[in-house]
Amino acid sequence: MKHIFVLILLLGGCAASPEQWASGGLAVGIGSIAVLGRTPVDAVVSLMTGRDCSVVRLDKGQSYCRPEEPPPEEPAFCTRSLGRVDCWKDPAVLPGTPAGVADGPSKLTPAQEKDRTKGWLF
C-alpha cells in the first residue's frame, strides 16, 4: 500500500496536489474492485470482522457483509428397493442395518468444518 502513495507522489513531481491524491485514490479503489472485488476500506473491514464485506454486494442489492452460512443439513438415508430408491429421514426406524446408497461420509470432518467457517482471507 505504501508503494501506491509513493507512486502518486512521484506522478506529481515534488508534491502531489489534492486533485492528484483524489484521482490516485479513485484509481486505487477502482483497481481493487476489479482485482479483489472490494475497495481497500472493504478489505480492512473484512479483515477486522473476519467476514466477507464489500460494496459490490450492496450494489447487487445484498447485505454489506456476507451472512454466515449455516451448517449443511444431514442428507437423507437412502436404501435400494425394487426398481427405485427409498429415502428415510430417520434411519433408526429401519429394521436391521441396511446399506445406504450414497458413497462416502454424511457429515463434515473437523478439517472441512474449519474450512467452511474460516474468515475471509485467513
Phi and psi restraints in degrees (value plus and minus 20) as a CYANA .aco file:
   2 LYS   PHI     -81.9   -41.9
   2 LYS   PSI     -53.3   -13.3
   3 HIS   PHI     -83.9   -43.9
   3 HIS   PSI     -53.4   -13.4
   4 ILE   PHI     -87.0   -47.0
   4 ILE   PSI     -63.1   -23.1
   5 PHE   PHI     -87.5   -47.5
   5 PHE   PSI     -56.1   -16.1
   6 VAL   PHI     -84.4   -44.4
   6 VAL   PSI     -61.1   -21.1
   7 LEU   PHI     -82.5   -42.5
   7 LEU   PSI     -60.9   -20.9
   8 ILE   PHI     -83.5   -43.5
   8 ILE   PSI     -61.8   -21.8
   9 LEU   PHI     -83.4   -43.4
   9 LEU   PSI     -61.5   -21.5
  10 LEU   PHI     -86.2   -46.2
  10 LEU   PSI     -54.8   -14.8
  11 LEU   PHI     -86.4   -46.4
  11 LEU   PSI     -47.5    -7.5
  12 GLY   PHI    -111.9   -71.9
  12 GLY   PSI     -14.8    25.2
  13 GLY   PHI      65.3   105.3
  13 GLY   PSI    -147.1  -107.1
  14 CYS   PHI    -100.3   -60.3
  14 CYS   PSI     -51.7   -11.7
  15 ALA   PHI    -163.0  -123.0
  15 ALA   PSI     123.0   163.0
  16 ALA   PHI    -113.8   -73.8
  16 ALA   PSI     119.7   159.7
  17 SER   PHI    -102.1   -62.1
  17 SER   PSI     143.9   183.9
  18 PRO   PHI     -77.1   -37.1
  18 PRO   PSI     -54.5   -14.5
  19 GLU   PHI     -86.2   -46.2
  19 GLU   PSI     -58.4   -18.4
  20 GLN   PHI     -88.0   -48.0
  20 GLN   PSI     -58.6   -18.6
  21 TRP   PHI     -83.6   -43.6
  21 TRP   PSI     -62.8   -22.8
  22 ALA   PHI     -85.1   -45.1
  22 ALA   PSI     -65.5   -25.5
  23 SER   PHI     -88.5   -48.5
  23 SER   PSI     -54.8   -14.8
  24 GLY   PHI     -86.9   -46.9
  24 GLY   PSI     -61.9   -21.9
  25 GLY   PHI     -84.5   -44.5
  25 GLY   PSI     -59.2   -19.2
  26 LEU   PHI     -84.3   -44.3
  26 LEU   PSI     -61.9   -21.9
  27 ALA   PHI     -83.5   -43.5
  27 ALA   PSI     -61.0   -21.0
  28 VAL   PHI     -83.8   -43.8
  28 VAL   PSI     -63.5   -23.5
  29 GLY   PHI     -82.3   -42.3
  29 GLY   PSI     -66.3   -26.3
  30 ILE   PHI     -85.5   -45.5
  30 ILE   PSI     -62.0   -22.0
  31 GLY   PHI     -84.5   -44.5
  31 GLY   PSI     -59.1   -19.1
  32 SER   PHI     -91.3   -51.3
  32 SER   PSI     -52.8   -12.8
  33 ILE   PHI     -86.1   -46.1
  33 ILE   PSI     -60.3   -20.3
  34 ALA   PHI     -87.3   -47.3
  34 ALA   PSI     -58.2   -18.2
  35 VAL   PHI    -109.4   -69.4
  35 VAL   PSI     -69.4   -29.4
  36 LEU   PHI    -115.9   -75.9
  36 LEU   PSI     -38.1     1.9
  37 GLY   PHI      58.7    98.7
  37 GLY   PSI      -2.6    37.4
  38 ARG   PHI    -178.9  -138.9
  38 ARG   PSI     138.8   178.8
  39 THR   PHI    -101.4   -61.4
  39 THR   PSI     148.1   188.1
  40 PRO   PHI     -79.1   -39.1
  40 PRO   PSI     -55.9   -15.9
  41 VAL   PHI     -84.9   -44.9
  41 VAL   PSI     -61.8   -21.8
  42 ASP   PHI     -81.0   -41.0
  42 ASP   PSI     -59.1   -19.1
  43 ALA   PHI     -84.6   -44.6
  43 ALA   PSI     -60.2   -20.2
  44 VAL   PHI     -86.5   -46.5
  44 VAL   PSI     -64.3   -24.3
  45 VAL   PHI     -82.6   -42.6
  45 VAL   PSI     -61.9   -21.9
  46 SER   PHI     -82.7   -42.7
  46 SER   PSI     -62.1   -22.1
  47 LEU   PHI     -85.8   -45.8
  47 LEU   PSI     -58.7   -18.7
  48 MET   PHI     -92.4   -52.4
  48 MET   PSI     -57.4   -17.4
  49 THR   PHI    -111.8   -71.8
  49 THR   PSI     -40.2    -0.2
  50 GLY   PHI      57.7    97.7
  50 GLY   PSI      -9.4    30.6
  51 ARG   PHI    -135.0   -95.0
  51 ARG   PSI     146.8   186.8
  52 ASP   PHI    -111.0   -71.0
  52 ASP   PSI      82.4   122.4
  53 CYS   PHI    -136.4   -96.4
  53 CYS   PSI     119.3   159.3
  54 SER   PHI    -183.2  -143.2
  54 SER   PSI     123.2   163.2
  55 VAL   PHI     -89.9   -49.9
  55 VAL   PSI     -40.5    -0.5
  56 VAL   PHI     -82.9   -42.9
  56 VAL   PSI     -56.8   -16.8
  57 ARG   PHI     -84.7   -44.7
  57 ARG   PSI     -59.3   -19.3
  58 LEU   PHI     -83.1   -43.1
  58 LEU   PSI     -59.1   -19.1
  59 ASP   PHI     -83.4   -43.4
  59 ASP   PSI     -48.6    -8.6
  60 LYS   PHI    -105.6   -65.6
  60 LYS   PSI     -18.5    21.5
  61 GLY   PHI      63.2   103.2
  61 GLY   PSI      -1.5    38.5
  62 GLN   PHI    -124.8   -84.8
  62 GLN   PSI     157.5   197.5
  63 SER   PHI     -91.4   -51.4
  63 SER   PSI     138.8   178.8
  64 TYR   PHI     -81.1   -41.1
  64 TYR   PSI     -65.9   -25.9
  65 CYS   PHI    -126.3   -86.3
  65 CYS   PSI     120.9   160.9
  66 ARG   PHI     -85.3   -45.3
  66 ARG   PSI     111.1   151.1
  67 PRO   PHI     -88.0   -48.0
  67 PRO   PSI     133.4   173.4
  68 GLU   PHI     -88.6   -48.6
  68 GLU   PSI     116.5   156.5
  69 GLU   PHI     -98.5   -58.5
  69 GLU   PSI     116.2   156.2
  70 PRO   PHI     -93.4   -53.4
  70 PRO   PSI     138.6   178.6
  71 PRO   PHI     -82.5   -42.5
  71 PRO   PSI     130.1   170.1
  72 PRO   PHI     -85.3   -45.3
  72 PRO   PSI     128.0   168.0
  73 GLU   PHI     -89.6   -49.6
  73 GLU   PSI     128.1   168.1
  74 GLU   PHI     -91.2   -51.2
  74 GLU   PSI     110.6   150.6
  75 PRO   PHI     -88.6   -48.6
  75 PRO   PSI     136.2   176.2
  76 ALA   PHI     -87.3   -47.3
  76 ALA   PSI     130.5   170.5
  77 PHE   PHI    -110.4   -70.4
  77 PHE   PSI      97.1   137.1
  78 CYS   PHI    -132.6   -92.6
  78 CYS   PSI     120.3   160.3
  79 THR   PHI    -145.8  -105.8
  79 THR   PSI     139.3   179.3
  80 ARG   PHI     -98.9   -58.9
  80 ARG   PSI     124.4   164.4
  81 SER   PHI    -153.6  -113.6
  81 SER   PSI    -195.6  -155.6
  82 LEU   PHI     -93.7   -53.7
  82 LEU   PSI      85.5   125.5
  83 GLY   PHI      58.0    98.0
  83 GLY   PSI     -15.4    24.6
  84 ARG   PHI    -179.1  -139.1
  84 ARG   PSI    -199.1  -159.1
  85 VAL   PHI    -138.5   -98.5
  85 VAL   PSI     112.2   152.2
  86 ASP   PHI    -125.4   -85.4
  86 ASP   PSI     115.8   155.8
  87 CYS   PHI    -135.2   -95.2
  87 CYS   PSI     122.7   162.7
  88 TRP   PHI    -146.6  -106.6
  88 TRP   PSI     114.8   154.8
  89 LYS   PHI     -96.3   -56.3
  89 LYS   PSI     -54.8   -14.8
  90 ASP   PHI    -143.6  -103.6
  90 ASP   PSI      76.9   116.9
  91 PRO   PHI     -88.5   -48.5
  91 PRO   PSI     -28.8    11.2
  92 ALA   PHI     -88.7   -48.7
  92 ALA   PSI     -42.6    -2.6
  93 VAL   PHI     -99.3   -59.3
  93 VAL   PSI     -30.2     9.8
  94 LEU   PHI     -99.1   -59.1
  94 LEU   PSI     120.5   160.5
  95 PRO   PHI     -93.8   -53.8
  95 PRO   PSI     118.3   158.3
  96 GLY   PHI      51.7    91.7
  96 GLY   PSI    -179.7  -139.7
  97 THR   PHI    -148.8  -108.8
  97 THR   PSI      63.1   103.1
  98 PRO   PHI     -88.9   -48.9
  98 PRO   PSI     133.8   173.8
  99 ALA   PHI     -96.7   -56.7
  99 ALA   PSI     118.0   158.0
 100 GLY   PHI    -100.8   -60.8
 100 GLY   PSI     141.0   181.0
 101 VAL   PHI    -101.8   -61.8
 101 VAL   PSI     -56.9   -16.9
 102 ALA   PHI     -92.5   -52.5
 102 ALA   PSI     123.1   163.1
 103 ASP   PHI    -113.1   -73.1
 103 ASP   PSI     126.6   166.6
 104 GLY   PHI      71.0   111.0
 104 GLY   PSI     156.0   196.0
 105 PRO   PHI     -93.2   -53.2
 105 PRO   PSI     135.3   175.3
 106 SER   PHI    -122.1   -82.1
 106 SER   PSI     -23.5    16.5
 107 LYS   PHI    -145.8  -105.8
 107 LYS   PSI     136.9   176.9
 108 LEU   PHI     -94.9   -54.9
 108 LEU   PSI     123.4   163.4
 109 THR   PHI     -94.9   -54.9
 109 THR   PSI     143.7   183.7
 110 PRO   PHI     -77.2   -37.2
 110 PRO   PSI     -56.4   -16.4
 111 ALA   PHI     -87.5   -47.5
 111 ALA   PSI     -59.3   -19.3
 112 GLN   PHI     -87.4   -47.4
 112 GLN   PSI     -59.9   -19.9
 113 GLU   PHI     -85.4   -45.4
 113 GLU   PSI     -59.1   -19.1
 114 LYS   PHI     -84.4   -44.4
 114 LYS   PSI     -61.5   -21.5
 115 ASP   PHI     -87.0   -47.0
 115 ASP   PSI     -56.9   -16.9
 116 ARG   PHI     -87.1   -47.1
 116 ARG   PSI     -56.0   -16.0
 117 THR   PHI    -119.3   -79.3
 117 THR   PSI     -17.8    22.2
 118 LYS   PHI     -86.8   -46.8
 118 LYS   PSI     135.4   175.4
 119 GLY   PHI     -97.6   -57.6
 119 GLY   PSI     157.2   197.2
 120 TRP   PHI     -87.3   -47.3
 120 TRP   PSI     114.6   154.6
 121 LEU   PHI      59.2    99.2
 121 LEU   PSI     -55.8   -15.8
